[in-house]
Amino acid sequence: MQEPPPVPILLAEMARFAHNTARYLTLPDINWECRPASGEWCLTEVACHLRDVEIEVHQPRFRALIAADNAFLPGAVADSWVEERHYAQQNGPQALADFLAARQETLALLSHLPDAVWQRRGRHAYFGPTSMHELLNLAVQHDQAHWEQITALAGVPPSPPSQ
């Protein structure tokens, strides 16, 4: 895996994603159910996915490596949750609010860790040996992939201004 950007930059990116997602998805006239094509996700499904990945994937992995070096980091096939958990029938604005609260919890958990913790390695089910720093980078890459969805679905600029 390529060397990720420095931790402070990645943490700022996580915060910026949450800020911009909140900023654009609380605009009036957001259509939470619109699908660009059959089989593609609507904003409600994206918000539910972000919420569940933050709470059930990112946070447990971070907590595992904060607690112990060489922790096992299970894989997750979160895309299947869209249908399994009936995301389309859930409340999109509430899922967004829950994601934003979970993201603030994640940022609080990560923001004051010593450098040694960022170098801890775990055993990821899919990627093998992975550092805490690399996990943070993966979380930011996940955000970036969904930002493209959000901008397309909400009709907002793909590169929002900084905070």
Summary of the structure (lengths in Angstrom):
residues: 163
radius of gyration: 16.0
end to end distance: 29.5
largest distance: 47.0
contacts: 472
relative contact order: 0.21
helix: 62%
strand: 6%
